[in-house]
């Protein structure tokens, strides 16, 4: 089934968004199992010209499958309107040329996004995506060749490291979080899952204001302002979020502040105020424009 909304599937999958690791690529299709309601559905998505073509296997209707795939790849977002917005701002005008078809890659499982975002802090895209994929293959449910992310309640019971595994079960088989390469983030991840199990209903977060949602996720261990904004943007589709780190700081400083040294907090406030409803997309395009245009090397 072809959906006539512009997308560059390869670029979107490889963009490092912390919603989830890239889907598994086989020949020309990206595939993954997604829980739709409580039903496992295997989606296969591939490029068809400028559009996305998909099929699915699972006990849901075509309309339900269409709704889910459109959400994950944000296909209802009007890229043409966004490109007109970019073209009307001199600092942003070139970005659509370098990033054409790039879309948000939203999390079908917000909890996976929370753990992925914590894992991504001070980490490379290659390392955090491998760690999350390892967690899925060890403790998720398997459907054909694909794995779901573990449930929050199951995640809370995973051993932290070799020492805890040995102490609690009398043997060590490296069946623990640190063996997945998450390092010092392991206790943050498990504590976050415990807090979410006891105190927070993730289904309520999209229903509250951005500011309230930001303060809610900021209470989780291992979550600072940048990670909180990633969780809200990629996990809950709050497009007013503007995740800011040292690289976005350098890009914004170069484009808007004549290269002056400004704080990451000021950059975040500037991005949200300046770009409004497009803040999340502008941040996404800024980063990939800087990588692809050579600007990243210039401001390094």
Secondary structure, 3 states (H helix, E strand, C coil): CEECCCCCHHHHHCCCCCCCCCCEEECCEEEEEEEECCEEEEEEEEEECCEEEEEEECCCCHHHHHHHHHHHCCCCCCHHHHHHHHHCCCCCCCHHHHHCCCCCCCCCCHHHHHHHHHHHCCCCHHHHHHHHHHHHHHHCCEECCEECCCCHHHHCCCECCHHHHHHHHCCCCCCECHHHCCHHHHHHHHHHHHHHHHHCCHHHHCCCCHHHHHHHHHCCCCCCHHHHHHHHHHHHCCCCCCCCCHHHHHHHHHHHCCCCCCCHHHHHHHHHHHHHHHHHHHHHHHHHHHHHHCHHHHHC
